[in-house]
Amino acid sequence: MDDQEALQKTLNRARRVLQILEEQKASYGIRVPVDLQIELEEKQKEVASLEARLNHSQGVSQATDNMATKQKEVFISYTWRDNHSEPFVQQLEKAFESKGITIIRDKNAVGYKQRFQEFMQRLSRGKCVIVVISHEYLKSENCMYELVEIAKNGNLYERIFPIVLADAQIYDPLKRIEYVEYWEEKIQKLDDAMKKVSGANLQGFREDIDLYTEIRKMVANLTNLLRDMNAMTPDIHIESEFEALFKAIAKSLDE
């Protein structure tokens, strides 16, 4: 067995351990034990080091360029479920294109027959993710899945750049709690429906209820964080041609 093969096997083992640690972290939601977080970060560094050594041994000079490109990726998370998020995203996209940055979103990154979940996982690991929060965003399982996954991948505050649209009710605690109630009702309705049929061959439904439960567990903390961040109003962003947002993201990409 040559050095490259041995290094690949070592890397594969480290990746499996890292996956287990990430699953353990996910089970805690936002409140991750310090010792687990430290172990996870150490394993991430080990995997990164092994990947670098393997790339070097294979003489893949392109790997460095690919990593640099990945660091420059800017994603956007938004909903299709209302009639105002998409036009706003289009304005934002044009403003960034004029400054030389292409926004990566589902419509330009997910081709025919490609899987949306693979893109959402890629987005959740992104260094910079613009999050366009609307009322329907907070009730969308795909959007909330993206937000939960971003949180699970760590450094949530540093990696998200939120814009809160006018209909998102996150500043009033009484309204904010309605989102918690919404996801509790989703859990209850699906659970009741599943009890009406045989427990066999319900693949996918159990995963859905697990997702709803995870969203329910994290929605209060996530909306509380969002309301505490100065996201600026959509009108201010539009009038300034998204200048503050662009500068914040450019700074993050350069770090």
PETA-V975702 format. One line per field, one symbol per residue. ss: DSSP state (H for helix, E for strand, L for the rest). phi: phi as a letter, one per 40 degrees, with the letter a starting at -180 (. if undefined). burial: b if it has 16 or more other ideal C-beta (glycine too) atoms within 10 Angstrom, else e. A space follows every 50 residues. Layout:
# PETA-V975702
ss = ???
phi = ???
burial = ???
This chain:
# PETA-V975702
ss = LLHHHHHHHHHHHHHHHHHHHHHHHHHLLLLLLHHHHHHHHHHHHHHHHH HHHHHHHHLLLHHHHHHHHHHLLEEEELLLLLLLHHHHHHHHHHHHHLLL LLEELHHHHLLLLLLHHHHHHHHHLLLEEEEEELLLHHHLHHHHHHHHHH HHLLLHHHHEEEEELLLLLLLLHHHHHHHHHHHHHHHHHHHHHHLLLLLL LLLLHHHHHHHHHHHHHHHHHHHHHHHHLLLLLHHHHHHLLLHHHHHHHH HHHHL
phi = .cccccccccccccccccccccccccccgcccdccccccccccccccccc ccccccccgcccdccccccccccbbbbabccbbbccccccccccccccbg bcccadcbbbcdgcccccccccdccccbbcbccbdcdcbccccccccccd cccgfddcccbcbbcccccbcbdccccccccdccccccccccccccbccc fbdhcccccccdcccdcbcccccccccccccgcdccccccfgcccccccd ccccc
burial = eeeeeebbeebeebeeebeebbeebeeeeeebeeeeeebbeebeebbeeb beebbeeeeeeeeeeeeeeeeebbbbbbbeebebbeebbeebbebbeeee bebbbbeebbeeeeeeeebbeebbbbbbbbbbbbbbbbbbebbbbbbbbb bbbbebeebbbbbbbeebbbeeeeebeebeebbeebbeeeeeeeeeeeee eeeeeeeebebbebbbebbbebbebbbeeebeebeebeeebbeebbeebe eeeee
